[in-house]
């Protein structure tokens, strides 16, 4: 799912692209590619050289959504389908 927004920063307009990635549709350990630029995003990468965590949304003490920003292209990626993580 692709959503476009315009963000005003310091008197300049910058396009920000939003994507939704359902982790239930990925294979393996949750590794996926940025839908815009193809950068590999892995939960094992803690360096913030590929992506940065912007927000973690909890619902009733359960992880619901994580919002990431791809460092390479600036896309915002909303991760859903985290239900299985709540039962481990």
C-alpha positions as CSV (number, residue, x, y, z in Angstrom):
1,X,0.0,0.0,0.0
2,X,1.5,3.4,-1.0
3,X,0.5,6.7,0.6
4,X,2.1,10.0,-0.4
5,X,2.3,12.9,2.0
6,X,3.9,16.3,1.8
7,X,6.0,17.4,4.8
8,X,7.0,21.0,5.3
9,X,10.4,21.3,6.9
10,X,12.3,24.6,7.4
11,X,10.3,26.4,4.7
12,X,10.9,23.7,2.1
13,X,8.4,21.0,0.9
14,X,9.7,17.4,0.9
15,X,7.8,14.4,-0.4
16,X,7.6,11.5,2.0
17,X,6.4,8.1,0.8
18,X,4.6,5.8,3.2
19,X,4.4,2.0,2.7
20,X,2.7,-0.7,4.8
21,X,4.6,-4.1,5.1
22,X,2.8,-7.0,6.6
23,X,5.4,-9.2,8.3
24,X,3.1,-12.2,7.9
25,X,3.8,-12.0,4.2
26,X,7.6,-12.2,4.5
27,X,9.6,-15.4,4.7
28,X,12.2,-16.3,7.2
29,X,13.3,-14.1,10.0
30,X,11.4,-10.9,9.0
31,X,14.0,-9.6,6.5
32,X,12.4,-7.6,3.7
33,X,13.4,-4.9,1.2
34,X,12.4,-1.3,1.2
35,X,9.5,-1.1,-1.2
36,X,10.9,2.1,-2.8
37,X,14.7,1.6,-3.1
38,X,15.2,-2.1,-2.4
39,X,17.5,-1.6,0.7
40,X,17.5,-4.8,2.8
41,X,15.9,-4.2,6.1
42,X,16.7,-6.8,8.8
43,X,15.6,-7.0,12.4
44,X,19.1,-8.2,13.2
45,X,20.7,-4.9,12.0
46,X,21.0,-2.6,15.0
47,X,23.4,-0.1,13.4
48,X,20.8,2.4,12.1
49,X,22.8,2.6,8.9
50,X,19.9,1.1,6.8
51,X,16.8,2.1,8.8
52,X,15.8,3.9,11.9
53,X,12.8,3.1,14.2
54,X,10.5,6.2,14.4
55,X,7.7,4.8,16.5
56,X,6.5,1.7,18.3
57,X,2.8,1.4,18.9
58,X,1.5,-0.8,21.7
59,X,-2.1,-1.9,22.2
60,X,-3.0,-3.4,25.6
61,X,0.6,-4.4,26.4
62,X,1.1,-6.0,23.0
63,X,3.3,-4.9,20.1
64,X,0.9,-3.6,17.3
65,X,2.9,-1.6,14.8
66,X,6.5,-0.4,14.2
67,X,7.2,2.7,12.0
68,X,10.6,2.8,10.3
69,X,12.4,5.2,8.1
70,X,14.6,3.9,5.3
71,X,17.9,5.9,5.6
72,X,18.7,5.4,1.9
73,X,15.5,6.9,0.4
74,X,13.6,8.4,3.3
75,X,10.5,6.3,2.9
76,X,8.4,5.6,6.0
77,X,7.5,2.0,6.4
78,X,4.7,0.8,8.8
79,X,5.2,-2.8,9.9
80,X,2.1,-4.7,10.7
81,X,1.5,-8.4,11.3
82,X,3.5,-8.5,14.5
83,X,0.9,-10.8,16.2
84,X,3.2,-13.8,16.3
85,X,5.8,-11.9,18.2
86,X,3.3,-11.3,21.1
87,X,3.1,-15.0,21.7
88,X,6.8,-15.9,22.0
